Amino acid sequence: MSEQGDRDSIEEILRKDPHILSIEYDTHRKIPEIDYSLFNGEERGLITEIIDRLNDFLNGPYIVDNFESHPDRRKWREEMQQDYDWFYNYYKTSSLKFNSTIQVVRSSMSHLMNNYLGDNQEELEKLIGAVTNATSIRVDDYEQKITTERIEFVQDIKTKVYGVLNFLSSQDRTASK
């Protein structure tokens, strides 16, 4: 079965679960082709891995559930993992998971900044600073947000991450958006 077919089957199972309200996606954005010559050549493998992780983040689903508390969600996730060996690998792609959103994006931005060798350091710092500011939230504050607020919060971060990737593409290195 294809990767898309696997995802469709997994999502069909999850949509039948009484705790899942919806599985939503942003409008698909094509990730720009990154100009890897802008980075330290010795770190090419790491940069490629980071771009892949950011691509996964940008295209990850919003898995919306009806849990009142994180401990209830954690218990359900553990039960699902016992029932379905694929569950963890799929669920970790959810854009609403705090670790997927904040930790991955922040560490990725740090690595991109530290390995950037291009001429426009100041512009990249500005774009990455916007991402860093957007991800400056404590887990408790994030968990207090209602689902629609979380989705809006993550969409804002995705827009800023896309701006960084667009800047690092071979097509655009001038305009911050």
C-alpha positions, 0 to 999 in steps of 0.5 A, spaced: 500 500 500 502 507 498 504 512 503 497 515 502 493 509 502 496 507 509 495 514 511 488 514 509 486 507 512 489 510 519 485 516 518 479 512 517 480 508 523 481 514 527 475 518 525 471 512 527 474 513 534 469 517 539 474 521 542 476 524 535 472 530 533 476 531 526 483 530 522 484 537 518 489 539 514 492 546 512 492 548 504 498 544 502 504 548 501 509 546 496 516 547 500 520 551 496 527 548 493 532 549 498 539 552 496 543 548 500 550 552 498 547 557 503 550 552 509 556 549 511 557 543 507 559 538 512 552 539 515 549 538 509 546 531 512 543 535 518 540 540 514 537 536 509 534 532 515 532 539 519 528 541 512 525 534 512 522 535 519 520 542 517 516 539 511 513 534 516 511 539 521 508 544 515 504 538 512 502 535 519 494 534 520 491 537 526 488 531 530 482 534 534 479 530 540 474 531 545 479 530 551 478 535 557 485 534 560 492 532 558 492 525 562 486 523 559 489 524 552 495 520 554 491 514 557 488 514 550 494 514 546 497 509 550 491 504 549 491 506 542 499 504 541 497 497 544 492 496 539 495 499 533 502 498 532 502 504 527 499 509 532 505 513 535 508 514 528 502 517 525 500 521 532 506 524 533 505 528 526 499 532 529 501 539 528 497 540 535 502 536 539 506 541 543 513 537 542 512 537 535 510 544 534 515 548 539 521 543 540 522 541 533 521 548 530 525 551 535 531 546 535 530 546 527 531 554 527 537 554 531 541 549 527 539 553 520 541 559 523 548 556 526 550 553 519 548 558 515 553 561 511 549 566 506 550 573 505 544 575 508 545 573 515 541 579 518 535 578 514 535 570 516 536 572 523 529 577 523 525 571 520 528 566 525 527 571 530 519 571 528 519 564 529 522 564 535 518 569 538 512 565 536 514 559 539 515 562 546 510 559 550 510 555 556 507 548 555 502 550 561 499 556 557 499 552 550 495 547 554 490 552 556 488 554 549 482 552 546 482 547 540 481 553 535 486 557 539 491 552 538 490 551 531 490 559 529 497 559 534 500 553 530 498 556 523 501 562 525 508 558 526 507 555 520 506 561 516 513 564 519 516 557 518 514 557 511 517 564 510 524 562 513 524 556 508 522 561 502 528 565 504 532 559 504 530 557 497 534 559 490 528 563 488 527 568 494 533 571 498 530 578 499 523 580 502 521 578 509 514 576 509 
